[in-house]
Amino acid sequence: MQKLSGAVQLGIGLVLGLVLGLVIVGSVNLTKTATTTVTTTTTTRTVTVSEPVYEFFAGATSVQCEIVTNLAQQGPVPLNQITCFTREPARRVALDDVGKINKCEGVTCLANPGLNTPSLTVGTKIISGSHHCEVVVNGARCGNESSVTFTMTANGVTTSGQDPVLLQPTQAVYEFFGPATSGVECEMTTTSMLCITKSPPRRAVLSSTGKLTTCDGTACLSDPGLGTPTLLGGTVVSNGNFTCTTNARVTSCRAKDFGGFEISTAGISPAA
């Protein structure tokens, strides 16, 4: 066998090294690609919104939504609202921060999305202040701290519901109305629980130690703050120290590890 010169041997070595290097690099790249793909497919996305207006399309459906959170406007109360549209059929549903749902049909109900409005994938959750939406297979399901929700689908059908059943407000003072049929209005803090009825005028105050104080007459009443939500029957409100449950006629509240009260237009009674 003829002996190869040093230059030829060096050339062959470089070629082999280059080929082996490409094989090794190719193997590394394939491994990284496979790992990245697995990680991406198992991630659930949550979009937390900080701007006052956020728009999105619900997946591949024709549902378009807009969340408005604490948008300054004329007057003392900022605008809070979730609105969703479908173009065919032309329909709109809107939920305000006090739990009222408004529906509209016809092209005058529609609005154009802003530039670069994202199309979010199914399962994506959007949180903006007390508002929340989730992209579902056939549209979007949205709600807020009033405990009212709606689902809008691609064919324009909207349904209302209740979510969450358990509210855990983060405000130092949280006010709410029970269902309109109850005539009850309440204010929850970390140290006391207060509920009133205006007709007849009565008030119940519960301390964090379970002490109940009642009062009769117009001097016992107070006015709710602007934007106070009306809760659906069956909603439970809890801040750790107090828990209240709203029902069609009666609202019941209790202090943690102590008793409480039930209030309705029929009167106030202690609850064990």
N, C-alpha and C positions, 0 to 999 in steps of 0.2 A: 504493500500500500504506500502511495506517495505521501510524503510528509508535507503538511501545509505550512506555508510561511507564517510568521508572526502576525503580519498585517491581516492575512486572510482569517486566521484564528480570532483575532480581535473583532473583525467585522461580523463573523458568525456569532460571536458572544454578544455583541450589541443587538443584533437582530433578535436572538433568543430572549435576551433580557427585555427588549421592547414588547415582544409578544406576550411574555409571561406577565409583564407589568400591566398590559391591557386587560388580560384575563382577570388579574387580581382586582384592578380598579372596577371592571365591569361587575364582578361579584359583589363588591362593597356597595356599589350604586343600586343594584337590584335589591339587596337586603334593606337599604334605607328606604327605598320606595315602598316596599311591602309594609314596613313598620309604620310609615306615615299614613298609608291608606287605612290601616286598621284603626289607628288613633282617631282619624277624622270621622269615620263612620260611627264611632261609639260616643261622640260628644253631643250633648244636648245644649242648645244655645239659648241664653237669656240675654235680652237687650235691655239695659238699664238706661233710661232716657233722662237727660238733664235739661234739655231745651224745652221752652213752653209749648211748642207745636211740633209734633212728630207724625209723619205720614208713612204708610206702608201698604203694599199689596199683599193679600193673603195667598201665598203660594201661586199656583197656576190658575186659581179661580178668578172670577171677575170682581171679587170683593176688594174694595179699597177703603182704608180706614184712616182717621185722623184723631190723634189724642191731643187735647188742649189742657195744659196744666198750669194753673195760677198765672194766666195771661192777663196782664194789666189792661183795664178798659176804663171807660168813664164811670165814675161812681166808686164806692169803697170796696165792692166785691169783685175779686178777679174771676175770670172765666175758667170754669172747669167742665169739660165735656168730652165724651167719646162719640164719634160719628162714623158710621160705615155706610157705603153706597154700593149699589149694583147698577150698571147702565142698561142692561137688557135682562129683566125689566128695570125701568128707571125707578129706583126706590132708595129711600134713606131712612135710617134709624139713628136716633141720638139719645144718649143717656147723660143726664146732668148729675151734679154732685149731691143733689138731695134725693136721688133715686127715682126721678121721673123719666119715663121713656116716651119720646115723641116719634111718630112715624109720618112719612110723607111719600106720596107717589107722583110721578110725572117728571119731565125733564127739568122743570124749574127747581126741583129738589137737589139737583146734582151740582158738583163742583169739579174743577180740573185739578189733578194732582200736581204737586210742584216738580221741578226738574230734579232728576236723579232720585226719585222716590224708589226705595228698595223693594224688591220682591222677596219676602221672607219664606223660608221653608217650613213645611208642616212640623209642628212640635215646638217652634220657636215661641218663647214667652217674652212679652214686652211689659216692663214695669216703668211707670212714670208717676211719681208721687203716690197718691192713693188709687191710681188707675192701673188696671192690668188687662192684658189681652193675650190670647193664645191662638196661633194659627192652627186650625184643624183641617181635616181632609177636604171638607166641602166649603170652607169659609173661615170665619173668625168668631171667637167667643170672647166677650169683653165684660168687665164689671168694675165696680169701685167700692169705696168704703161704706156706701149706703146699703150694701148686701144685695143689691139688685144686679142682675146680669142679663145679657141678651146674646143670642147666637144668630149671625146673619150668614146665609148660604148663597151659593152662586146663582140660584134661581130666584133670589129676592125674598125668600121666606125668613121671617124673624120670629124667634121664640124668646120669652123671658123666663128667668129662673132666679135662683138664689144661691149666691156664692161669694164669700165663704159663709157657712152657717155660723162659724165662730169668728167674731171680730176681736182683734187685739189691738186697740188703738194705742198709738205712741204719744199722743198729745197729753200735756199736763192736765188739760181740761177737755173732756169730750162730751158734747151735747148730742142728743138724738130725740126724735119723736118715735113713739111706738106707732103701730099701724093706725091709720086715720080713724078707724072704728073704735080704738081704745081711748082716745082723748088724753093720752099720757105723754108728758115731755120730761126728759131726765137729763141730769148733768153728773158726770162721773169724774172724780179726781182721785189722787192716790190716798187721800185721807177721809173722804166722805162721798156719800152717794145721795143725790137729791132727786126726787121726782114730784111732779105736780099734776093736778088736773085743774082746768080753768072753769069747768062747769060740772059740778059745783067747785068753788075755789078751795083746794086742799093741797097740803104739802107734807111730804115724808122725808126725813133726813136720817141717814144711817151712818154711824161712825165706823171706823175700822175695827173697833172693839165690839161691835154688834149693838150699840146703844141706839134705840129708835126714838126720834122726836117727831111729833106730828103737830100740825097747825091748820086751823080753819079760817077762812075769810080772805078777802082780796089783798090784805096786807101781807099775806104769805106768798104771793105770786111773784114771778120774775119773767122777763122776756127772753126768749132764745136768741142766740147770735144769728147773724145773717149766714145763710148757707147751711143751716142745720139739717142733716139728712133725716128722711123718714124711712125707718127700717121695716122690713117685711116681718110678718108673724113667724115665730120660730127662730129668729135670729138670737144668738147668744153673744153678749158683749162682756169681755173680761179684761181687766188690767192687772190681775194677780191678787189685788186686795178685795175687789168686788166682782161679782158676776151677776148680770141681769139677763133675763129672758123675756123677749117681747112676744105677746100673743094678741089675737084679734080683739080681746076685751080687757085683758089683764096683763100688767107688766110686773114681774117678780124679781126682786134683788136681794142678794145676800152678801154678807161680809165673810171673808175667808175664815173658816173654823168657827163661825158664829151663826146666829140666826139672821133674819132679815124681815122683809115685808112684801106684801102684794098690794098694788094700787090699781084702781079703776075708777070710773065715774060713779060706781056704786059705793066706794069708800076705800079706806086703808085698813089692812089687818096685818098683825104680826105673822111671820112665817118661821117655823122652827128650823 
